[in-house]
Amino acid sequence: MKYAVIIALALAISACQRAVPTEVISAGTLMATESSSGDAASAPPVSEISNEQDFEVVSTAQTVESDAERIAANRAKYIVMDVQALPQRPGRRPNVVDYAIRTNNPIGVQLYNRFGTGLKVISFGGCDRYRSKDEAQQDFLAKGGPERDAYGLDPDGDGYACGWDPRPFRLAVGN
């Protein structure tokens, strides 16, 4: 027990070390030495302004003409690309974002007849076999949904499987 206390005390003491970097400590010591001795020339400089921040240095290295040349060179490199449609990816699963944007029916409003799907939900496991609602909606669309609901993923007939919500996608594009 006493060894645990000793180790805990050692850890607590080591955790209370200075959190100030050594460069700051040495700079503070150097500044105190300069002010007490009065001889700033003998001590090395603590920190200087970089050349990029020093107006005198920049004004001698660059002129208005050199800026104009640099801007002209950058404009010559600039390429304007025409907007093109994204290519269709063959063999891909249905795009739920595209489906959400193309449809406008609210959630829970029946558009499709779903007579007798209650037994299919129980027998096939329904929504429980999907990791996400988006994945369930993709599978639903890939297997003929919303017109066909072979696995009972859309029992209310609104076209959205397993409580999938198209509203975030519609809001993103302003529909």
LUMPAPA-552667 format. One record per atom (N, C-alpha, C): residue in three letters; x, y, z. Coordinates in Angstrom, 3 decimals. Layout:
residues N
atom residuo Ala&u X&v Y&w Z
...
***
This chain:
residues 175
atom residuo Met&u 0.825&v -1.192&w 0.000
atom residuo Met&u 0.000&v 0.000&w 0.000
atom residuo Met&u 0.866&v 1.253&w 0.000
atom residuo Lys&u 1.955&v 1.238&w 0.838
atom residuo Lys&u 2.770&v 2.445&w 0.901
atom residuo Lys&u 3.508&v 2.681&w -0.413
atom residuo Tyr&u 3.816&v 1.576&w -1.151
atom residuo Tyr&u 4.471&v 1.757&w -2.447
atom residuo Tyr&u 3.522&v 2.419&w -3.451
atom residuo Ala&u 2.241&v 2.073&w -3.357
atom residuo Ala&u 1.243&v 2.684&w -4.241
atom residuo Ala&u 1.118&v 4.178&w -3.952
atom residuo Val&u 1.182&v 4.543&w -2.669
atom residuo Val&u 1.117&v 5.951&w -2.290
atom residuo Val&u 2.345&v 6.693&w -2.798
atom residuo Ile&u 3.509&v 6.078&w -2.677
atom residuo Ile&u 4.749&v 6.704&w -3.144
atom residuo Ile&u 4.704&v 6.900&w -4.658
atom residuo Ile&u 4.226&v 5.888&w -5.376
atom residuo Ile&u 4.134&v 6.000&w -6.835
atom residuo Ile&u 3.131&v 7.083&w -7.233
atom residuo Ala&u 1.997&v 7.130&w -6.513
atom residuo Ala&u 0.988&v 8.155&w -6.800
atom residuo Ala&u 1.545&v 9.543&w -6.544
atom residuo Leu&u 2.300&v 9.726&w -5.456
atom residuo Leu&u 2.911&v 11.021&w -5.171
atom residuo Leu&u 3.938&v 11.390&w -6.233
atom residuo Ala&u 4.735&v 10.422&w -6.673
atom residuo Ala&u 5.740&v 10.693&w -7.707
atom residuo Ala&u 5.059&v 11.106&w -9.009
atom residuo Leu&u 3.974&v 10.438&w -9.366
atom residuo Leu&u 3.241&v 10.807&w -10.574
atom residuo Leu&u 2.618&v 12.193&w -10.447
atom residuo Ala&u 2.077&v 12.497&w -9.272
atom residuo Ala&u 1.467&v 13.807&w -9.061
atom residuo Ala&u 2.507&v 14.914&w -9.144
atom residuo Ile&u 3.676&v 14.674&w -8.582
atom residuo Ile&u 4.740&v 15.687&w -8.624
atom residuo Ile&u 5.242&v 15.865&w -10.050
atom residuo Ser&u 5.414&v 14.759&w -10.782
atom residuo Ser&u 5.902&v 14.894&w -12.162
atom residuo Ser&u 4.862&v 15.556&w -13.051
atom residuo Ala&u 3.587&v 15.417&w -12.719
atom residuo Ala&u 2.533&v 16.056&w -13.512
atom residuo Ala&u 2.483&v 17.552&w -13.264
atom residuo Cys&u 3.046&v 17.998&w -12.171
atom residuo Cys&u 3.021&v 19.420&w -11.834
atom residuo Cys&u 4.242&v 20.165&w -12.348
atom residuo Gln&u 4.988&v 19.586&w -13.276
atom residuo Gln&u 6.134&v 20.285&w -13.833
atom residuo Gln&u 5.664&v 21.462&w -14.658
atom residuo Arg&u 6.610&v 22.335&w -14.977
atom residuo Arg&u 6.268&v 23.521&w -15.745
atom residuo Arg&u 5.704&v 23.151&w -17.106
atom residuo Ala&u 4.654&v 23.858&w -17.490
atom residuo Ala&u 4.042&v 23.641&w -18.795
atom residuo Ala&u 4.537&v 24.674&w -19.794
atom residuo Val&u 5.535&v 25.455&w -19.413
atom residuo Val&u 6.066&v 26.499&w -20.282
atom residuo Val&u 7.245&v 25.925&w -21.056
atom residuo Pro&u 7.254&v 26.063&w -22.370
atom residuo Pro&u 8.383&v 25.540&w -23.156
atom residuo Pro&u 9.702&v 26.177&w -22.737
atom residuo Thr&u 10.793&v 25.438&w -22.924
atom residuo Thr&u 12.103&v 25.915&w -22.506
atom residuo Thr&u 12.545&v 27.127&w -23.316
atom residuo Glu&u 12.062&v 27.254&w -24.581
atom residuo Glu&u 12.447&v 28.420&w -25.380
atom residuo Glu&u 11.912&v 29.700&w -24.747
atom residuo Val&u 10.712&v 29.629&w -24.201
atom residuo Val&u 10.117&v 30.807&w -23.567
atom residuo Val&u 10.867&v 31.136&w -22.285
atom residuo Ile&u 11.226&v 30.108&w -21.529
atom residuo Ile&u 11.963&v 30.334&w -20.279
atom residuo Ile&u 13.320&v 30.949&w -20.589
atom residuo Ser&u 14.032&v 30.394&w -21.586
atom residuo Ser&u 15.361&v 30.926&w -21.897
atom residuo Ser&u 15.252&v 32.329&w -22.490
atom residuo Ala&u 14.207&v 32.610&w -23.260
atom residuo Ala&u 14.040&v 33.957&w -23.810
atom residuo Ala&u 13.774&v 34.953&w -22.687
atom residuo Gly&u 12.980&v 34.537&w -21.707
atom residuo Gly&u 12.715&v 35.424&w -20.580
atom residuo Gly&u 13.978&v 35.697&w -19.792
atom residuo Thr&u 14.815&v 34.685&w -19.615
atom residuo Thr&u 16.080&v 34.852&w -18.911
atom residuo Thr&u 16.999&v 35.773&w -19.699
atom residuo Leu&u 17.021&v 35.596&w -21.024
atom residuo Leu&u 17.861&v 36.417&w -21.876
atom residuo Leu&u 17.418&v 37.881&w -21.825
atom residuo Met&u 16.114&v 38.109&w -21.864
atom residuo Met&u 15.616&v 39.484&w -21.813
atom residuo Met&u 15.946&v 40.117&w -20.466
atom residuo Ala&u 15.873&v 39.345&w -19.386
atom residuo Ala&u 16.216&v 39.875&w -18.067
atom residuo Ala&u 17.696&v 40.197&w -18.006
atom residuo Thr&u 18.532&v 39.381&w -18.643
atom residuo Thr&u 19.973&v 39.627&w -18.660
atom residuo Thr&u 20.282&v 40.894&w -19.437
atom residuo Glu&u 19.601&v 41.094&w -20.581
atom residuo Glu&u 19.837&v 42.290&w -21.396
atom residuo Glu&u 19.462&v 43.553&w -20.641
atom residuo Ser&u 18.314&v 43.502&w -19.956
atom residuo Ser&u 17.878&v 44.716&w -19.266
atom residuo Ser&u 18.763&v 45.024&w -18.064
atom residuo Ser&u 19.309&v 44.000&w -17.416
atom residuo Ser&u 20.155&v 44.264&w -16.252
atom residuo Ser&u 21.552&v 44.702&w -16.672
atom residuo Ser&u 22.069&v 44.144&w -17.775
atom residuo Ser&u 23.418&v 44.510&w -18.180
atom residuo Ser&u 23.426&v 45.778&w -19.021
atom residuo Gly&u 22.310&v 46.068&w -19.713
atom residuo Gly&u 22.244&v 47.260&w -20.543
atom residuo Gly&u 22.963&v 47.100&w -21.864
atom residuo Asp&u 23.535&v 45.948&w -22.135
atom residuo Asp&u 24.296&v 45.730&w -23.358
atom residuo Asp&u 23.539&v 44.731&w -24.225
atom residuo Ala&u 22.676&v 45.221&w -25.062
atom residuo Ala&u 21.868&v 44.362&w -25.913
atom residuo Ala&u 22.684&v 43.835&w -27.078
atom residuo Ala&u 23.776&v 44.500&w -27.439
atom residuo Ala&u 24.574&v 44.079&w -28.596
atom residuo Ala&u 25.319&v 42.788&w -28.318
atom residuo Ser&u 25.687&v 42.542&w -27.067
atom residuo Ser&u 26.462&v 41.341&w -26.758
atom residuo Ser&u 25.587&v 40.091&w -26.740
atom residuo Ala&u 24.300&v 40.242&w -26.488
atom residuo Ala&u 23.400&v 39.094&w -26.425
atom residuo Ala&u 22.822&v 38.813&w -27.809
atom residuo Pro&u 22.614&v 37.536&w -28.155
atom residuo Pro&u 21.989&v 37.219&w -29.448
atom residuo Pro&u 20.526&v 37.645&w -29.445
atom residuo Pro&u 19.972&v 37.976&w -30.619
atom residuo Pro&u 18.579&v 38.420&w -30.662
atom residuo Pro&u 17.635&v 37.290&w -30.257
atom residuo Val&u 16.595&v 37.640&w -29.533
atom residuo Val&u 15.633&v 36.662&w -29.052
atom residuo Val&u 14.759&v 36.193&w -30.207
atom residuo Ser&u 14.125&v 37.096&w -30.881
atom residuo Ser&u 13.319&v 36.751&w -32.047
atom residuo Ser&u 13.249&v 37.975&w -32.944
atom residuo Glu&u 13.183&v 37.702&w -34.238
atom residuo Glu&u 13.098&v 38.787&w -35.199
atom residuo Glu&u 11.844&v 38.619&w -36.026
atom residuo Ile&u 11.444&v 39.674&w -36.675
atom residuo Ile&u 10.336&v 39.602&w -37.606
atom residuo Ile&u 10.848&v 38.903&w -38.854
atom residuo Ser&u 10.054&v 37.965&w -39.376
atom residuo Ser&u 10.488&v 37.279&w -40.590
atom residuo Ser&u 10.511&v 38.275&w -41.746
atom residuo Asn&u 11.269&v 37.934&w -42.767
atom residuo Asn&u 11.384&v 38.821&w -43.921
atom residuo Asn&u 10.046&v 39.074&w -44.586
atom residuo Glu&u 9.134&v 38.103&w -44.544
atom residuo Glu&u 7.828&v 38.280&w -45.162
atom residuo Glu&u 6.985&v 39.313&w -44.431
atom residuo Gln&u 7.265&v 39.523&w -43.162
atom residuo Gln&u 6.494&v 40.454&w -42.365
atom residuo Gln&u 7.161&v 41.826&w -42.235
atom residuo Asp&u 8.360&v 41.950&w -42.712
atom residuo Asp&u 9.107&v 43.196&w -42.611
atom residuo Asp&u 8.899&v 44.004&w -43.897
atom residuo Phe&u 8.209&v 45.119&w -43.803
atom residuo Phe&u 7.862&v 45.917&w -44.985
atom residuo Phe&u 9.091&v 46.422&w -45.719
atom residuo Glu&u 10.111&v 46.818&w -44.993
atom residuo Glu&u 11.319&v 47.337&w -45.631
atom residuo Glu&u 11.979&v 46.287&w -46.518
atom residuo Val&u 12.080&v 45.050&w -46.020
atom residuo Val&u 12.704&v 43.979&w -46.787
atom residuo Val&u 11.846&v 43.630&w -48.001
atom residuo Val&u 10.543&v 43.536&w -47.819
atom residuo Val&u 9.652&v 43.170&w -48.918
atom residuo Val&u 9.637&v 44.263&w -49.983
atom residuo Ser&u 9.650&v 45.514&w -49.561
atom residuo Ser&u 9.583&v 46.606&w -50.538
atom residuo Ser&u 10.849&v 46.684&w -51.385
atom residuo Thr&u 11.986&v 46.215&w -50.876
atom residuo Thr&u 13.197&v 46.202&w -51.695
atom residuo Thr&u 13.251&v 44.983&w -52.602
atom residuo Ala&u 12.611&v 43.881&w -52.201
atom residuo Ala&u 12.660&v 42.651&w -52.992
atom residuo Ala&u 11.588&v 42.609&w -54.076
atom residuo Gln&u 10.438&v 43.241&w -53.845
atom residuo Gln&u 9.343&v 43.176&w -54.805
atom residuo Gln&u 8.852&v 44.572&w -55.130
atom residuo Thr&u 8.429&v 44.725&w -56.366
atom residuo Thr&u 7.902&v 46.010&w -56.806
atom residuo Thr&u 6.500&v 45.810&w -57.349
atom residuo Val&u 5.853&v 46.891&w -57.683
atom residuo Val&u 4.530&v 46.818&w -58.272
atom residuo Val&u 4.605&v 46.086&w -59.618
atom residuo Glu&u 5.677&v 46.323&w -60.345
atom residuo Glu&u 5.841&v 45.669&w -61.641
atom residuo Glu&u 6.019&v 44.156&w -61.480
atom residuo Ser&u 6.817&v 43.734&w -60.478
atom residuo Ser&u 7.005&v 42.296&w -60.275
atom residuo Ser&u 5.703&v 41.632&w -59.826
atom residuo Asp&u 4.901&v 42.370&w -59.041
atom residuo Asp&u 3.586&v 41.840&w -58.661
atom residuo Asp&u 2.712&v 41.666&w -59.890
atom residuo Ala&u 2.726&v 42.644&w -60.793
atom residuo Ala&u 1.926&v 42.560&w -62.010
atom residuo Ala&u 2.377&v 41.394&w -62.879
atom residuo Glu&u 3.678&v 41.157&w -62.963
atom residuo Glu&u 4.191&v 40.023&w -63.739
atom residuo Glu&u 3.760&v 38.697&w -63.118
atom residuo Arg&u 3.817&v 38.612&w -61.805
atom residuo Arg&u 3.419&v 37.384&w -61.125
atom residuo Arg&u 1.925&v 37.123&w -61.308
atom residuo Ile&u 1.114&v 38.170&w -61.239
atom residuo Ile&u -0.331&v 38.019&w -61.449
atom residuo Ile&u -0.617&v 37.588&w -62.884
atom residuo Ala&u 0.071&v 38.174&w -63.844
atom residuo Ala&u -0.114&v 37.801&w -65.251
atom residuo Ala&u 0.290&v 36.343&w -65.485
atom residuo Ala&u 1.368&v 35.900&w -64.848
atom residuo Ala&u 1.799&v 34.511&w -64.990
atom residuo Ala&u 0.770&v 33.553&w -64.388
atom residuo Asn&u 0.193&v 33.925&w -63.265
atom residuo Asn&u -0.832&v 33.087&w -62.643
atom residuo Asn&u -2.088&v 33.034&w -63.507
atom residuo Arg&u -2.463&v 34.166&w -64.104
atom residuo Arg&u -3.638&v 34.186&w -64.987
atom residuo Arg&u -3.413&v 33.323&w -66.226
atom residuo Ala&u -2.188&v 33.275&w -66.722
atom residuo Ala&u -1.887&v 32.446&w -67.892
atom residuo Ala&u -2.026&v 30.961&w -67.555
atom residuo Lys&u -1.758&v 30.593&w -66.317
atom residuo Lys&u -1.875&v 29.195&w -65.892
atom residuo Lys&u -3.320&v 28.802&w -65.571
atom residuo Tyr&u -4.169&v 29.768&w -65.348
atom residuo Tyr&u -5.540&v 29.525&w -64.923
atom residuo Tyr&u -6.337&v 28.881&w -66.048
atom residuo Ile&u -7.015&v 27.787&w -65.748
atom residuo Ile&u -7.795&v 27.066&w -66.746
atom residuo Ile&u -9.248&v 27.040&w -66.298
atom residuo Val&u -10.142&v 27.423&w -67.200
atom residuo Val&u -11.570&v 27.386&w -66.918
atom residuo Val&u -12.127&v 26.104&w -67.519
atom residuo Met&u -12.736&v 25.294&w -66.685
atom residuo Met&u -13.309&v 24.033&w -67.141
atom residuo Met&u -14.812&v 24.202&w -67.298
atom residuo Asp&u -15.370&v 23.594&w -68.344
atom residuo Asp&u -16.813&v 23.592&w -68.534
atom residuo Asp&u -17.432&v 22.561&w -67.600
atom residuo Val&u -18.624&v 22.868&w -67.136
atom residuo Val&u -19.339&v 21.951&w -66.268
atom residuo Val&u -19.834&v 20.784&w -67.107
atom residuo Gln&u -19.607&v 19.594&w -66.618
atom residuo Gln&u -20.042&v 18.396&w -67.320
atom residuo Gln&u -20.859&v 17.527&w -66.376
atom residuo Ala&u -21.750&v 16.753&w -66.949
atom residuo Ala&u -22.543&v 15.829&w -66.144
atom residuo Ala&u -21.652&v 14.712&w -65.627
atom residuo Leu&u -21.947&v 14.248&w -64.441
atom residuo Leu&u -21.191&v 13.145&w -63.882
atom residuo Leu&u -21.511&v 11.873&w -64.664
atom residuo Pro&u -20.524&v 11.037&w -64.885
atom residuo Pro&u -20.794&v 9.796&w -65.629
atom residuo Pro&u -21.632&v 8.836&w -64.794
atom residuo Gln&u -22.436&v 8.043&w -65.466
atom residuo Gln&u -23.223&v 7.015&w -64.785
atom residuo Gln&u -22.329&v 5.820&w -64.518
atom residuo Arg&u -22.423&v 5.296&w -63.361
atom residuo Arg&u -21.601&v 4.140&w -62.993
atom residuo Arg&u -22.399&v 2.867&w -63.245
atom residuo Pro&u -21.932&v 2.038&w -64.146
atom residuo Pro&u -22.670&v 0.814&w -64.438
atom residuo Pro&u -22.585&v -0.183&w -63.286
atom residuo Gly&u -23.675&v -0.908&w -63.093
atom residuo Gly&u -23.673&v -1.952&w -62.077
atom residuo Gly&u -23.772&v -1.450&w -60.652
atom residuo Arg&u -24.066&v -0.194&w -60.480
atom residuo Arg&u -24.158&v 0.362&w -59.124
atom residuo Arg&u -25.573&v 0.198&w -58.584
atom residuo Arg&u -25.672&v 0.248&w -57.284
atom residuo Arg&u -26.980&v 0.176&w -56.634
atom residuo Arg&u -27.734&v 1.484&w -56.855
atom residuo Pro&u -29.036&v 1.454&w -56.663
atom residuo Pro&u -29.822&v 2.678&w -56.851
atom residuo Pro&u -29.350&v 3.799&w -55.939
atom residuo Asn&u -29.502&v 5.003&w -56.415
atom residuo Asn&u -29.066&v 6.185&w -55.689
atom residuo Asn&u -30.235&v 6.722&w -54.868
atom residuo Val&u -30.142&v 6.618&w -53.549
atom residuo Val&u -31.241&v 7.061&w -52.693
atom residuo Val&u -31.373&v 8.580&w -52.697
atom residuo Val&u -30.277&v 9.274&w -52.908
atom residuo Val&u -30.334&v 10.739&w -52.959
atom residuo Val&u -31.130&v 11.167&w -54.186
atom residuo Asp&u -30.851&v 10.554&w -55.320
atom residuo Asp&u -31.590&v 10.855&w -56.545
atom residuo Asp&u -33.067&v 10.527&w -56.380
atom residuo Tyr&u -33.368&v 9.406&w -55.736
atom residuo Tyr&u -34.757&v 9.019&w -55.501
atom residuo Tyr&u -35.460&v 10.039&w -54.606
atom residuo Ala&u -34.782&v 10.500&w -53.571
atom residuo Ala&u -35.385&v 11.481&w -52.665
atom residuo Ala&u -35.692&v 12.783&w -53.382
atom residuo Ile&u -34.806&v 13.186&w -54.274
atom residuo Ile&u -34.993&v 14.455&w -54.989
atom residuo Ile&u -36.092&v 14.324&w -56.049
atom residuo Arg&u -36.179&v 13.165&w -56.700
atom residuo Arg&u -37.182&v 12.970&w -57.748
atom residuo Arg&u -38.589&v 12.831&w -57.196
atom residuo Thr&u -38.731&v 12.315&w -55.988
atom residuo Thr&u -40.062&v 12.130&w -55.414
atom residuo Thr&u -40.438&v 13.342&w -54.574
atom residuo Asn&u -41.747&v 13.501&w -54.369
atom residuo Asn&u -42.182&v 14.632&w -53.546
atom residuo Asn&u -43.302&v 14.261&w -52.590
atom residuo Asn&u -43.652&v 12.967&w -52.511
atom residuo Asn&u -44.724&v 12.570&w -51.604
atom residuo Asn&u -44.234&v 12.573&w -50.160
atom residuo Pro&u -45.112&v 12.956&w -49.234
atom residuo Pro&u -44.718&v 12.967&w -47.827
atom residuo Pro&u -44.620&v 11.554&w -47.254
atom residuo Ile&u -43.940&v 11.436&w -46.149
atom residuo Ile&u -43.784&v 10.156&w -45.461
atom residuo Ile&u -45.130&v 9.744&w -44.875
atom residuo Gly&u -45.460&v 8.448&w -45.032
atom residuo Gly&u -46.678&v 7.907&w -44.435
atom residuo Gly&u -47.916&v 8.009&w -45.301
atom residuo Val&u -47.862&v 8.696&w -46.425
atom residuo Val&u -49.005&v 8.806&w -47.328
atom residuo Val&u -48.929&v 7.649&w -48.314
atom residuo Gln&u -49.958&v 6.774&w -48.289
atom residuo Gln&u -49.934&v 5.570&w -49.113
atom residuo Gln&u -50.138&v 5.908&w -50.579
atom residuo Leu&u -49.171&v 5.485&w -51.399
atom residuo Leu&u -49.260&v 5.625&w -52.851
atom residuo Leu&u -49.341&v 4.269&w -53.536
atom residuo Tyr&u -48.874&v 3.225&w -52.863
atom residuo Tyr&u -48.767&v 1.899&w -53.455
atom residuo Tyr&u -49.540&v 0.898&w -52.598
atom residuo Asn&u -50.224&v -0.041&w -53.242
atom residuo Asn&u -51.001&v -1.046&w -52.546
atom residuo Asn&u -50.061&v -2.065&w -51.910
atom residuo Arg&u -50.205&v -2.260&w -50.630
atom residuo Arg&u -49.356&v -3.204&w -49.907
atom residuo Arg&u -50.193&v -4.270&w -49.207
atom residuo Phe&u -51.194&v -4.788&w -49.871
atom residuo Phe&u -52.052&v -5.795&w -49.273
atom residuo Phe&u -51.263&v -7.079&w -49.009
atom residuo Gly&u -51.302&v -7.559&w -47.776
atom residuo Gly&u -50.716&v -8.847&w -47.438
atom residuo Gly&u -49.223&v -8.846&w -47.181
atom residuo Thr&u -48.601&v -7.711&w -46.986
atom residuo Thr&u -47.153&v -7.724&w -46.763
atom residuo Thr&u -46.771&v -7.994&w -45.320
atom residuo Gly&u -47.733&v -8.002&w -44.413
atom residuo Gly&u -47.423&v -8.231&w -43.006
atom residuo Gly&u -46.753&v -9.568&w -42.766
atom residuo Leu&u -47.186&v -10.604&w -43.479
atom residuo Leu&u -46.570&v -11.919&w -43.330
atom residuo Leu&u -45.155&v -11.937&w -43.880
atom residuo Lys&u -44.899&v -11.198&w -44.928
atom residuo Lys&u -43.564&v -11.162&w -45.525
atom residuo Lys&u -42.566&v -10.491&w -44.585
atom residuo Val&u -43.015&v -9.490&w -43.842
atom residuo Val&u -42.128&v -8.804&w -42.906
atom residuo Val&u -41.648&v -9.776&w -41.838
atom residuo Ile&u -42.559&v -10.605&w -41.355
atom residuo Ile&u -42.200&v -11.567&w -40.321
atom residuo Ile&u -41.316&v -12.667&w -40.896
atom residuo Ser&u -41.666&v -13.181&w -42.070
atom residuo Ser&u -40.940&v -14.320&w -42.602
atom residuo Ser&u -39.546&v -13.977&w -43.120
atom residuo Phe&u -39.321&v -12.783&w -43.619
atom residuo Phe&u -38.016&v -12.436&w -44.181
atom residuo Phe&u -37.162&v -11.575&w -43.255
atom residuo Gly&u -37.664&v -11.198&w -42.095
atom residuo Gly&u -36.859&v -10.418&w -41.168
atom residuo Gly&u -36.966&v -8.931&w -41.384
atom residuo Gly&u -37.507&v -8.516&w -42.488
atom residuo Gly&u -37.752&v -7.106&w -42.748
atom residuo Gly&u -36.542&v -6.222&w -42.562
atom residuo Cys&u -36.740&v -5.143&w -41.856
atom residuo Cys&u -35.730&v -4.087&w -41.728
atom residuo Cys&u -34.575&v -4.457&w -40.808
atom residuo Asp&u -34.758&v -5.476&w -39.989
atom residuo Asp&u -33.715&v -5.845&w -39.028
atom residuo Asp&u -32.438&v -6.353&w -39.685
atom residuo Arg&u -32.518&v -6.796&w -40.918
atom residuo Arg&u -31.315&v -7.347&w -41.555
atom residuo Arg&u -30.449&v -6.300&w -42.230
atom residuo Tyr&u -30.816&v -5.025&w -42.149
atom residuo Tyr&u -30.036&v -3.950&w -42.767
atom residuo Tyr&u -29.313&v -3.147&w -41.702
atom residuo Arg&u -28.110&v -2.697&w -42.045
atom residuo Arg&u -27.311&v -1.904&w -41.105
atom residuo Arg&u -27.822&v -0.477&w -40.976
atom residuo Ser&u -28.445&v 0.041&w -42.039
atom residuo Ser&u -28.939&v 1.417&w -41.993
atom residuo Ser&u -30.211&v 1.526&w -42.807
atom residuo Lys&u -30.931&v 2.598&w -42.606
atom residuo Lys&u -32.150&v 2.854&w -43.376
atom residuo Lys&u -31.819&v 3.147&w -44.828
atom residuo Asp&u -30.677&v 3.788&w -45.075
atom residuo Asp&u -30.263&v 4.046&w -46.456
atom residuo Asp&u -30.009&v 2.741&w -47.199
atom residuo Glu&u -29.369&v 1.797&w -46.540
atom residuo Glu&u -29.102&v 0.497&w -47.157
atom residuo Glu&u -30.410&v -0.236&w -47.446
atom residuo Ala&u -31.368&v -0.161&w -46.528
atom residuo Ala&u -32.670&v -0.795&w -46.743
atom residuo Ala&u -33.387&v -0.153&w -47.928
atom residuo Gln&u -33.313&v 1.169&w -48.037
atom residuo Gln&u -33.956&v 1.870&w -49.157
atom residuo Gln&u -33.288&v 1.496&w -50.479
atom residuo Gln&u -31.982&v 1.375&w -50.493
atom residuo Gln&u -31.276&v 0.965&w -51.714
atom residuo Gln&u -31.717&v -0.429&w -52.147
atom residuo Asp&u -31.774&v -1.355&w -51.203
atom residuo Asp&u -32.183&v -2.718&w -51.525
atom residuo Asp&u -33.641&v -2.746&w -51.985
atom residuo Phe&u -34.472&v -1.965&w -51.350
atom residuo Phe&u -35.880&v -1.852&w -51.713
atom residuo Phe&u -36.021&v -1.372&w -53.160
atom residuo Leu&u -35.279&v -0.347&w -53.531
atom residuo Leu&u -35.339&v 0.170&w -54.898
atom residuo Leu&u -34.738&v -0.821&w -55.895
atom residuo Ala&u -33.675&v -1.515&w -55.504
atom residuo Ala&u -33.020&v -2.470&w -56.398
atom residuo Ala&u -33.917&v -3.672&w -56.697
atom residuo Lys&u -34.810&v -3.999&w -55.790
atom residuo Lys&u -35.665&v -5.179&w -55.969
atom residuo Lys&u -37.068&v -4.824&w -56.429
atom residuo Gly&u -37.205&v -3.673&w -57.118
atom residuo Gly&u -38.486&v -3.343&w -57.736
atom residuo Gly&u -39.316&v -2.321&w -57.005
atom residuo Gly&u -38.865&v -1.849&w -55.866
atom residuo Gly&u -39.622&v -0.847&w -55.121
atom residuo Gly&u -39.602&v 0.478&w -55.834
atom residuo Pro&u -40.532&v 1.288&w -55.633
atom residuo Pro&u -41.649&v 1.187&w -54.696
atom residuo Pro&u -42.866&v 0.454&w -55.252
atom residuo Glu&u -42.901&v 0.149&w -56.565
atom residuo Glu&u -44.059&v -0.533&w -57.135
atom residuo Glu&u -44.213&v -1.937&w -56.556
atom residuo Arg&u -43.112&v -2.651&w -56.418
atom residuo Arg&u -43.117&v -3.994&w -55.854
atom residuo Arg&u -42.405&v -3.964&w -54.511
atom residuo Asp&u -42.980&v -4.643&w -53.556
atom residuo Asp&u -42.358&v -4.749&w -52.232
atom residuo Asp&u -42.306&v -6.215&w -51.839
atom residuo Ala&u -41.411&v -6.953&w -52.475
atom residuo Ala&u -41.340&v -8.403&w -52.298
atom residuo Ala&u -40.975&v -8.811&w -50.877
atom residuo Tyr&u -40.246&v -7.976&w -50.149
atom residuo Tyr&u -39.793&v -8.345&w -48.808
atom residuo Tyr&u -40.520&v -7.600&w -47.692
atom residuo Gly&u -41.527&v -6.854&w -48.018
atom residuo Gly&u -42.316&v -6.165&w -47.002
atom residuo Gly&u -41.563&v -5.069&w -46.282
atom residuo Leu&u -40.718&v -4.345&w -46.991
atom residuo Leu&u -39.944&v -3.273&w -46.362
atom residuo Leu&u -40.722&v -1.965&w -46.278
atom residuo Asp&u -41.803&v -1.861&w -47.047
atom residuo Asp&u -42.617&v -0.634&w -47.076
atom residuo Asp&u -44.080&v -0.986&w -46.820
atom residuo Pro&u -44.420&v -1.389&w -45.591
atom residuo Pro&u -45.782&v -1.844&w -45.328
atom residuo Pro&u -46.841&v -0.749&w -45.465
atom residuo Asp&u -46.477&v 0.521&w -45.285
atom residuo Asp&u -47.479&v 1.580&w -45.406
atom residuo Asp&u -47.647&v 2.074&w -46.838
atom residuo Gly&u -46.805&v 1.626&w -47.768
atom residuo Gly&u -46.972&v 1.944&w -49.181
atom residuo Gly&u -46.618&v 3.366&w -49.569
atom residuo Asp&u -45.775&v 4.033&w -48.774
atom residuo Asp&u -45.405&v 5.416&w -49.119
atom residuo Asp&u -44.201&v 5.494&w -50.046
atom residuo Gly&u -43.566&v 4.365&w -50.339
atom residuo Gly&u -42.406&v 4.342&w -51.225
atom residuo Gly&u -41.085&v 4.445&w -50.502
atom residuo Tyr&u -41.131&v 4.481&w -49.185
atom residuo Tyr&u -39.919&v 4.609&w -48.385
atom residuo Tyr&u -39.807&v 3.400&w -47.469
atom residuo Ala&u -38.746&v 2.653&w -47.605
atom residuo Ala&u -38.560&v 1.415&w -46.850
atom residuo Ala&u -38.020&v 1.678&w -45.456
atom residuo Cys&u -38.523&v 0.919&w -44.513
atom residuo Cys&u -37.999&v 0.883&w -43.136
atom residuo Cys&u -37.914&v 2.255&w -42.482
atom residuo Gly&u -38.858&v 3.102&w -42.756
atom residuo Gly&u -38.864&v 4.433&w -42.144
atom residuo Gly&u -37.810&v 5.376&w -42.686
atom residuo Trp&u -37.306&v 5.091&w -43.890
atom residuo Trp&u -36.288&v 5.958&w -44.514
atom residuo Trp&u -36.893&v 7.333&w -44.739
atom residuo Asp&u -36.122&v 8.374&w -44.522
atom residuo Asp&u -36.607&v 9.749&w -44.601
atom residuo Asp&u -35.900&v 10.519&w -45.716
atom residuo Pro&u -36.633&v 10.958&w -46.747
atom residuo Pro&u -36.013&v 11.697&w -47.848
atom residuo Pro&u -35.833&v 13.187&w -47.565
atom residuo Arg&u -36.386&v 13.685&w -46.470
atom residuo Arg&u -36.372&v 15.133&w -46.220
atom residuo Arg&u -34.993&v 15.759&w -46.108
atom residuo Pro&u -33.995&v 15.133&w -45.477
atom residuo Pro&u -32.673&v 15.784&w -45.428
atom residuo Pro&u -32.096&v 16.049&w -46.822
atom residuo Phe&u -32.306&v 15.115&w -47.741
atom residuo Phe&u -31.799&v 15.283&w -49.093
atom residuo Phe&u -32.558&v 16.370&w -49.838
atom residuo Arg&u -33.865&v 16.427&w -49.614
atom residuo Arg&u -34.686&v 17.465&w -50.258
atom residuo Arg&u -34.316&v 18.850&w -49.732
atom residuo Leu&u -34.082&v 18.929&w -48.440
atom residuo Leu&u -33.695&v 20.225&w -47.863
atom residuo Leu&u -32.354&v 20.701&w -48.404
atom residuo Ala&u -31.468&v 19.754&w -48.647
atom residuo Ala&u -30.139&v 20.114&w -49.136
atom residuo Ala&u -30.186&v 20.761&w -50.516
atom residuo Val&u -31.142&v 20.377&w -51.331
atom residuo Val&u -31.251&v 20.946&w -52.678
atom residuo Val&u -32.398&v 21.948&w -52.794
atom residuo Gly&u -33.119&v 22.155&w -51.696
atom residuo Gly&u -34.158&v 23.169&w -51.683
atom residuo Gly&u -35.475&v 22.711&w -52.265
atom residuo Asn&u -35.764&v 21.388&w -52.271
atom residuo Asn&u -37.064&v 20.881&w -52.756
atom residuo Asn&u -38.043&v 20.814&w -51.615
***
